[in-house]
């Protein structure tokens, strides 16, 4: 297959294994009672899918903490989006079991894992395995319980820890905090801190 452009273009190419798409399709079966069948897609444009693909591209170039968790979550979201865009038909299978599989205590334990291991690179598959769930199902029920995908919740916890360090330890530099919490660099830390808190780490420290 060949592509030919007569103008400047930027593209992101992503190949997914059929086994991966099948596992995501299985999660639709659990939620909706039927296994979806993908229909061909060509020359479509979807802002949501476009944003997810570019987030994935940017994340693959990142060396910061949580890279595996973020990329795994993004891949699950991209696959789910593709199923929706294809207007996949469902082969209905009557549900015969409870598919929630995620109690309030499970949610609390998952948050504790993320909080206790802020300086580690936790893969979404590892978190899901701790609760005997597939990554897709875990990501879905975790977001339903907390309002955030796992990778974003972990980021929120890291920024909360950063705020505490900025308040309590004036002598600790912003670069030291960024390194301690596993951000790729000080710029990476500042960007996420400003997005979540609404101000830079330096401004936040001066306001305390």
C-alpha positions in Angstrom: 0.0 0.0 0.0 1.3 3.5 -0.9 0.3 7.0 0.1 1.2 10.1 -1.9 0.7 13.7 -0.7 1.5 16.9 -2.5 1.3 18.9 0.7 2.8 18.9 4.1 1.1 16.3 6.3 1.5 14.8 9.8 0.3 11.3 10.5 0.2 8.7 13.2 0.2 5.0 12.2 -0.9 2.4 14.7 -1.2 -1.3 14.2 -3.2 -3.4 16.7 -3.1 -7.2 17.0 -6.4 -9.0 16.3 -6.0 -10.7 19.7 -5.9 -7.2 21.4 -9.0 -6.0 19.6 -10.7 -9.3 20.4 -10.0 -8.8 24.1 -11.5 -5.3 24.0 -14.5 -6.6 22.1 -15.0 -9.1 24.9 -15.4 -6.2 27.3 -18.2 -4.9 25.2 -19.8 -8.3 25.5 -19.6 -8.1 29.3 -21.2 -4.6 29.4 -23.7 -4.8 26.6 -24.5 -8.5 26.3 -23.1 -9.0 22.8 -19.7 -9.3 21.1 -19.2 -6.6 18.5 -18.0 -7.2 14.9 -15.9 -4.5 13.4 -16.9 -2.9 10.1 -14.3 -1.4 7.7 -13.5 2.3 8.2 -11.9 4.5 5.6 -11.3 8.3 5.3 -13.1 9.2 8.6 -12.2 12.0 10.9 -13.1 12.0 14.6 -11.7 14.6 17.0 -11.8 12.2 19.9 -9.8 9.5 18.1 -7.4 12.1 16.7 -6.7 13.4 20.1 -6.1 10.0 21.6 -3.7 9.0 18.8 -1.7 12.1 19.3 -1.6 11.6 23.0 -0.3 8.1 22.4 2.4 9.4 20.0 3.5 12.0 22.6 3.5 9.4 25.4 5.7 7.0 23.5 8.3 9.8 23.3 8.1 10.3 27.1 10.5 8.7 29.5 8.7 9.7 32.7 7.1 7.5 35.4 3.9 5.7 34.5 4.6 5.4 30.8 3.3 1.9 30.6 0.1 2.7 32.5 -0.7 5.7 30.3 0.0 3.9 27.0 -2.0 0.9 28.0 -4.9 3.1 29.0 -4.7 5.0 25.7 -4.6 1.9 23.6 -7.7 0.6 25.4 -9.5 3.9 24.8 -8.5 4.0 21.1 -9.7 0.4 20.5 -13.0 1.2 22.2 -13.4 4.4 20.1 -12.8 2.4 16.9 -15.5 -0.1 17.8 -17.9 2.8 18.4 -17.0 4.6 15.2 -17.5 1.4 13.1 -21.0 1.2 14.5 -20.2 -2.3 15.3 -23.1 -4.8 15.2 -23.6 -7.0 18.3 -24.0 -10.7 18.3 -26.2 -10.9 21.4 -25.3 -13.3 24.1 -27.5 -13.3 27.2 -25.4 -12.3 30.3 -25.2 -15.0 32.9 -23.0 -13.5 35.5 -22.3 -10.3 37.4 -19.7 -8.3 35.5 -19.0 -5.5 37.9 -16.3 -7.3 39.8 -15.1 -4.2 41.5 -16.3 -3.4 45.0 -15.8 -0.2 47.1 -13.0 -2.0 49.0 -11.4 -3.0 45.7 -11.5 0.6 44.6 -9.8 1.8 47.9 -7.1 -0.9 47.5 -6.4 0.1 44.0 -6.0 3.7 45.1 -3.6 2.6 47.9 -1.5 0.7 45.4 -1.2 3.8 43.2 -0.5 6.0 46.2 2.1 3.7 47.7 3.9 3.3 44.4 4.0 6.8 43.0 7.6 6.4 42.1 7.1 3.2 40.2 6.0 2.5 36.6 2.8 0.5 37.1 1.3 -1.1 34.0 -2.4 -1.1 33.6 -2.3 -4.9 33.1 -0.5 -5.3 36.5 -3.2 -3.3 38.3 -6.0 -5.2 36.6 -4.4 -8.5 37.4 -4.5 -7.7 41.1 -8.3 -7.8 40.9 -8.6 -10.6 38.4 -9.9 -8.2 35.7 -8.9 -7.5 32.2 -7.2 -4.1 31.7 -10.1 -2.8 29.7 -12.7 -3.8 32.3 -10.5 -2.5 35.2 -10.0 0.9 33.5 -13.8 1.1 32.9 -14.9 0.3 36.5 -12.1 2.3 38.0 -13.2 5.4 36.1 -16.8 4.7 37.0 -15.8 4.6 40.7 -13.4 7.5 40.8 -14.3 9.7 37.9 -10.8 9.4 36.4 -8.9 6.8 34.3 -6.2 5.0 36.3 -3.3 7.0 34.7 -5.0 10.3 35.4 -5.8 9.4 39.0 -2.2 8.4 39.6 -1.2 11.8 38.2 -3.6 13.6 40.5 -2.1 11.7 43.5 1.4 12.7 42.4 0.4 16.4 42.1 -1.2 16.2 45.6 2.0 14.8 47.0 3.9 17.6 45.2 1.7 20.2 46.8 2.4 18.7 50.2 6.2 18.8 49.6 6.1 22.3 48.3 4.3 23.4 51.5 6.3 21.4 54.1 9.9 21.5 52.8 10.9 24.9 51.5 14.4 23.8 50.9 13.5 21.0 48.4 13.9 22.3 44.9 11.2 22.0 42.2 13.6 19.9 40.2 14.1 17.5 43.2 10.3 17.2 43.6 9.9 16.4 39.9 12.6 13.7 40.1 11.2 12.2 43.4 7.8 11.9 41.9 9.0 10.3 38.7 8.3 13.1 36.2 10.4 13.0 33.0 11.9 16.4 33.9 11.1 19.7 35.6 9.2 21.0 32.5 7.0 17.9 32.5 6.2 18.4 36.1 5.4 22.1 35.7 3.1 21.4 32.8 0.9 18.9 34.7 1.1 20.9 37.9 -0.3 24.0 36.2 -3.0 22.0 34.4 -4.3 20.5 37.6 -3.6 23.2 40.2 -4.0 26.3 37.9 -0.6 27.8 38.8 3.0 27.0 38.6 4.9 25.2 41.4 6.9 28.3 42.2 3.8 30.5 42.4 2.1 27.9 44.5 5.0 27.8 47.0 5.0 31.6 47.2 1.3 31.7 48.1 1.7 29.3 51.0 
